[in-house]
Amino acid sequence: MAPLNGSRTDTLQPPIDHAAFRSTWGAEPVDSATLLFEYAKSNNKDLLALKIALEKFHLQDIMNHAHRIAGASQIVGALGVVDCCRELQAAARDNEWRAITDKVEALRREIGRVHTYISSIQAA
């Protein structure tokens, strides 16, 4: 997968920045699998809420859900997700529906990468 414009997404690097994770939690992600599992569950709920906001064309809710996902992602070091959320928030602020659709798809892909990574930690 090619990186998004301005994104830290890199298929050769794990989607969780270990240094950012350690700076917040003082541990490695593999030692905090339960926390990451809860983060993934929260993402699923937030993505569902984002889907509903999109169906209702409610820009403020789209921005709010993107902000919530970005905040949770920042504290676990999922910086690619943070970048996607910021791009989505900007598109929503600008009322650019085509860009919003593209950014939501990019966000879903990046969250999918993070969730796959979390699953691999849990399986280890």
Steps between C-alpha positions, in 0.01 A plus 500: 500500500636839403520763774242776513614850431660621820440168673751302702352180361774262393444134428853419618445653843250383759192724513564564872793731573668321790683811621174697516330209677784471756496874565137478607480154658859422605476158339524331163180434303554123527493536879175698481288285271190544718520878465537469123209258483280756680623768259396278207153443652462874550601560137229263381236692695633833376507380139136396529410843640699662219308292244171625645622861490598452134160355414336805660746742330571650844832681470538588868452138606751387237755744641420395858541128429822559308627706793413223746671233291807724459528557875487132584739420217750762614532346845569152361740623233279424198631809327383402152145491634554843655611636162194350327270653762655844461452480124139391549435785743642750250283363220192520722584856607523590130172319420681297232286187473712324238810554716306388809413172329862447393634584847255265671615215276864583575415506872331160480802352322742640756288385793487159334880496491514591869242237594691234304813599689318483834366155410853384422617620843215315670576183304867507603 
